C-alpha cells in the first residue's frame, strides 16, 4: 500500500513543548481544513493559515466543520481539540494527550485515592493562592471558608477599581445573555481559562475528572487548576471589559484573555504547578523533590518490584514442563489405543 501524501509525522521530541505554544484559538461558523503542515480556517471573510504545531488547544464552537485531514494533523502535532458551545461556555469533548507517559496519571490516581495525600494536595493548592498564610494545619472546611472570603474580596476590589457594580456571581449556563454584563464577562473569561487548563491537563496525560478539591465531575481537576489563576487573570479582565460596555462582551472578553496569556507564561506556570502538585507530594502527604526527567517507557506492572521489563518473553521455563506433560499425555493415549 502506498504511503499517504504529505509530510511525514514528526517525532514527539521534535514538537514544540507546551510552554512554547500559543495558548488557545477559538473558532466558530467556519470550515477548518488542512494545507501541507498548517490548518486552514475559512469563513465569509477569507482563509487564514495557522501552524498546527504552534497551538496548545483549539476551541471549536457552533457552526464549525472540521475535515478528517485537519484532525489528523492536529492529532499528530499533539494539540488538544475541545468542542464547546457558543461563547465557549459549554464543554462537549476533547482530543488526545501530547505525552506518551502515564507517570503523572499514576501519581494523580494514587494521591487522590488516599485521604491523607489528597488533603495534602488540596492544602498545597490553597497555599499557592494564600502565599502569606500557613494553611498546613487547616481542614477542608476551614480552607473553603478562607477561599470564599478571599474570592469575595477580589470581586470587591475589582468592582471598586473599575466602578462596575457587583452583587454576586450569578449566571445561567444555558443562556449566556441571562445575566448582567460583568457576569457574562466572567463566564466567557472563565471558559477560556478552563479551555487552557483542560488542554494542559490532557497534554500532560492527566485525568480531567480526578480532582482534589472539586469532585464528581468529568472536569473536576480542570476546575482545581483554573481556580489557581482566576484572581490574577480572569476576574480583573472581566471587570475591565464590563466597564467598557462593548457590544459583543463575549468576543471582547475572549480576546482580552487570549492577549493576557499569549506570552506563554501561564502555560509554563500550569505545567510547573501540576508537576509540583502531583510529583512533589508523597503518598503519605509529605513533600518530596520533583523529578526533572520523565521517560516514555512501556513497562509491565509487578506487585513486588513495581515494574518489569516489557517486550521480554517470560515463562520459558514452563515450555519444557508443558512439553513433558504433552508427551506424557500422548503416551497414555497411545497405550489405550493399543489395547484390544
C-alpha positions in Angstrom: 0.0 0.0 0.0 1.4 3.4 -0.9 2.0 6.0 1.8 -0.4 8.9 2.2 0.8 12.1 0.5 2.1 15.0 2.5 4.7 15.5 5.2 5.8 12.6 7.5 4.6 12.7 11.1 7.2 14.3 13.3 8.7 12.6 16.3 7.2 13.7 19.7 10.5 15.1 20.8 10.7 17.4 17.8 7.3 19.1 18.5 7.2 22.4 20.4 6.7 21.9 24.2 3.5 23.3 25.8 5.3 26.4 27.2 6.3 27.3 23.6 2.8 27.2 22.2 0.0 29.7 21.6 -2.5 29.4 24.4 -5.8 28.8 22.5 -7.7 29.5 19.4 -11.5 29.8 19.4 -13.3 29.2 16.2 -17.0 29.3 15.2 -19.0 29.3 12.0 -16.1 28.3 9.7 -14.5 25.5 7.8 -11.3 24.0 9.2 -9.2 22.1 6.7 -5.5 21.4 6.0 -2.9 22.6 3.6 0.6 21.0 4.0 1.6 21.4 7.6 -0.9 24.1 8.6 -4.6 24.1 9.2 -6.7 26.5 7.2 -9.7 28.4 8.6 -12.2 29.7 6.1 -15.3 31.8 6.6 -17.0 34.6 4.6 -14.1 36.9 5.1 -11.5 34.6 3.6 -8.9 32.0 4.6 -6.1 32.1 7.1 -3.3 29.6 7.7 -2.4 28.5 11.3 0.7 26.3 12.1 -0.9 23.4 13.9 2.2 22.6 16.0 2.2 26.1 17.5 -1.2 25.6 19.1 -2.0 24.4 22.6 -5.7 24.0 22.3 -8.4 24.7 19.6 -11.8 25.5 20.9 -14.4 24.6 18.2 -17.7 26.5 18.7 -21.1 26.3 16.9 -21.1 26.1 13.1 -17.6 24.7 12.8 -16.9 22.0 10.2 -13.6 20.1 10.5 -12.1 17.9 7.8 -10.6 14.5 8.6 -7.2 15.6 7.2 -7.2 18.6 9.6 -7.9 16.4 12.6 -5.1 14.1 11.5 -2.6 16.9 11.5 -3.9 18.4 14.8 -3.6 14.9 16.4 -0.1 14.3 15.1 1.2 17.6 16.5 -0.3 17.0 19.9 -2.7 19.9 20.1 -5.8 19.4 22.1 -9.2 19.9 20.5 -12.1 20.9 22.6 -15.7 21.1 21.2 -17.5 23.8 23.1 -20.9 25.6 23.0 -21.4 29.2 22.0 -19.0 31.7 23.6 -17.1 28.6 24.9 -19.4 28.3 27.9 -20.2 24.6 27.4 -17.8 21.7 27.1 -18.6 18.7 24.9 -15.5 16.7 24.1 -11.7 16.9 23.8 -8.8 15.3 21.9 -5.8 13.1 23.0 -2.8 13.9 25.2 0.6 15.1 24.0 2.6 12.9 26.2 3.1 9.1 25.9 3.9 8.7 29.6 1.4 7.8 32.3 3.7 8.8 35.2 1.6 11.9 36.1 -1.6 10.0 35.7 -0.5 7.2 38.0 0.7 9.8 40.6 -2.6 11.6 40.3 -4.7 8.5 40.8 -2.5 7.4 43.8 -2.8 10.8 45.5 -6.5 11.3 45.0 -7.3 7.8 46.3 -5.7 8.4 49.7 -7.4 10.8 52.1 -4.1 12.0 53.7 -2.3 12.7 50.4 -5.4 14.2 48.8 -5.7 16.6 51.7 -2.0 17.4 51.3 -2.5 18.3 47.6 -5.6 20.4 48.4 -3.6 22.3 51.1 -0.8 22.9 48.6 -3.3 24.3 46.1 -4.7 26.7 48.6 -1.1 27.6 49.7 -0.4 28.7 46.1 -3.2 31.2 46.5 -2.5 32.2 50.1 1.2 33.0 49.7 1.3 34.9 53.0 -0.6 32.3 55.1 0.2 29.0 56.7 -2.6 26.5 55.7 -0.7 23.4 56.6 -2.9 22.5 59.5 -6.3 23.7 58.2 -9.2 21.3 57.5 -11.0 21.3 54.2 -13.9 23.2 55.8 -11.5 25.9 57.0 -9.8 26.1 53.6 -13.2 26.6 51.8 -14.1 29.4 54.2 -10.8 31.1 53.6 -11.1 30.7 49.8 -14.7 32.1 49.8 -13.7 35.2 51.8 -10.7 35.7 49.5 -12.7 35.5 46.3 -15.4 37.9 47.6 -12.6 40.3 48.5 -11.1 40.0 45.0 -14.6 40.8 43.5 -15.0 43.8 45.7 -11.5 45.1 44.8 -12.2 44.7 41.1 -15.5 46.4 41.5 -14.0 49.4 43.3 -11.2 49.7 40.8 -13.3 49.7 37.7 -16.5 51.2 39.1 -18.6 48.2 37.9 -21.4 47.4 40.4 -21.1 44.0 42.0 -23.6 41.9 43.8 -22.9 38.2 43.4 -21.8 35.6 40.9 -25.0 34.6 39.1 -25.3 33.1 35.6 -27.3 30.6 33.6 -25.2 28.0 31.8 -28.0 27.5 29.2 -28.4 31.2 28.5 -25.3 33.4 28.2 -27.2 36.6 28.0 -29.4 36.0 31.0 -27.1 37.8 33.4 -25.6 41.3 33.8 -22.5 42.3 31.8 -19.9 41.6 34.4 -21.3 38.1 35.0 -21.3 37.5 31.2 -17.7 38.6 31.0 -16.8 36.3 34.0 -18.4 33.4 32.2 -16.6 34.0 29.0 -13.3 34.6 30.7 -13.5 31.5 32.9 -14.5 29.4 29.9 -11.3 30.4 28.2 -9.2 29.7 31.3 -10.9 26.3 31.6 -10.0 25.5 28.0 -6.4 26.4 28.6 -6.3 24.3 31.8 -8.0 21.4 30.1 -5.5 21.4 27.3 -2.5 21.4 29.6 -4.0 18.6 31.8 -4.8 16.4 28.8 -1.5 17.2 27.1 0.3 16.0 30.2 -1.7 12.8 30.2 -3.5 13.6 33.5 -7.2 12.8 34.2 -9.5 15.8 34.0 -12.1 14.1 36.2 -9.8 13.3 39.2 -10.0 16.5 41.2 -8.7 17.1 44.7 -10.9 20.0 45.7 -13.7 19.6 43.2 -15.1 16.1 42.8 -17.8 14.1 40.9 -17.5 15.9 37.6 -15.7 15.0 34.4 -13.7 18.3 34.7 -13.0 18.4 38.4 -9.3 18.7 38.0 -9.7 21.4 35.4 -11.6 23.5 37.9 -9.0 22.8 40.5 -6.2 24.1 38.3 -8.1 27.0 36.8 -9.0 28.3 40.2 -5.3 28.9 40.9 -5.3 31.7 38.4 -8.7 33.4 38.4 -7.9 36.1 40.8 -4.8 37.0 38.8 -6.2 36.8 35.3 -9.9 36.3 34.6 -11.6 38.3 37.3 -9.7 41.5 36.7 -10.1 41.1 32.9 -13.9 40.5 33.2 -14.4 43.7 35.3 -12.3 45.8 32.9 -14.2 44.6 29.9 -17.6 45.1 31.6 -16.5 48.7 32.5 -16.1 49.4 28.7 -19.6 48.1 27.9 -18.7 46.6 24.5 -21.5 45.4 22.1 -20.2 41.8 22.0 -18.9 41.3 25.5 -18.2 37.6 25.0 -15.8 38.1 22.0 -14.1 41.1 23.6 -13.5 39.1 26.8 -12.1 36.1 24.9 -9.6 38.3 23.1 -8.6 40.0 26.3 -7.9 36.7 28.0 -6.1 35.5 24.9 -3.9 38.6 24.9 -3.2 38.2 28.7 -1.9 34.6 28.2 -0.3 35.0 24.8 3.2 35.2 26.1 3.0 31.5 27.2 3.9 32.2 30.8 0.6 30.9 32.1 1.1 27.6 30.1 4.6 27.2 31.6 3.2 28.0 35.0 0.4 25.5 34.8 2.8 22.7 33.7 5.1 23.6 36.6 2.3 23.7 39.1 0.7 20.4 38.0 4.1 18.7 38.1 4.8 20.1 41.6 1.3 19.1 42.9 1.4 15.5 41.5 5.1 14.7 41.9 6.1 16.9 44.8 3.9 15.1 47.4 4.4 11.6 48.6 1.6 9.0 49.3 1.8 9.8 53.0 1.3 13.5 52.4 4.9 14.5 53.0 6.8 16.8 50.5 9.4 15.3 48.1 11.7 16.5 45.3 10.1 16.8 41.9 12.0 14.7 39.3 13.2 16.7 36.3 13.3 13.9 33.7 10.3 11.8 32.6 10.7 8.8 30.2 8.1 7.4 27.9 8.9 3.7 28.5 6.3 1.0 28.4 6.7 -1.4 31.3 4.8 -4.3 32.9 3.3 -3.9 36.4 4.7 -6.2 39.1 3.2 -6.5 42.6 6.6 -7.0 44.3 9.2 -5.0 42.3 6.9 -2.2 41.0 7.5 -3.0 37.3 9.1 -5.4 35.0 10.6 -5.0 31.5 8.3 -5.0 28.5 9.0 -6.9 25.3 10.5 -9.8 27.1 9.3 -13.4 26.6 8.6 -14.6 30.2 8.0 -18.1 31.3 10.4 -20.0 29.1 11.0 -22.5 31.9 7.4 -23.5 31.6 7.8 -24.5 27.9 9.8 -27.7 28.9 7.2 -28.6 31.5 4.4 -28.2 29.0 6.3 -30.3 26.5 6.8 -33.1 29.1 3.2 -33.0 30.1 2.1 -33.2 26.4 4.4 -36.1 25.7 3.1 -37.9 28.8 -0.5 -37.4 27.8 0.2 -38.5 24.3 1.9 -41.7 25.7 -1.1 -42.6 27.8 -3.3 -42.1 24.7 -1.1 -44.3 22.7 -1.2 -47.0 25.4 -5.1 -47.1 25.4 -5.2 -47.1 21.7 -3.1 -50.3 21.5 -5.4 -52.2 23.9 -7.6 -54.8 22.2 
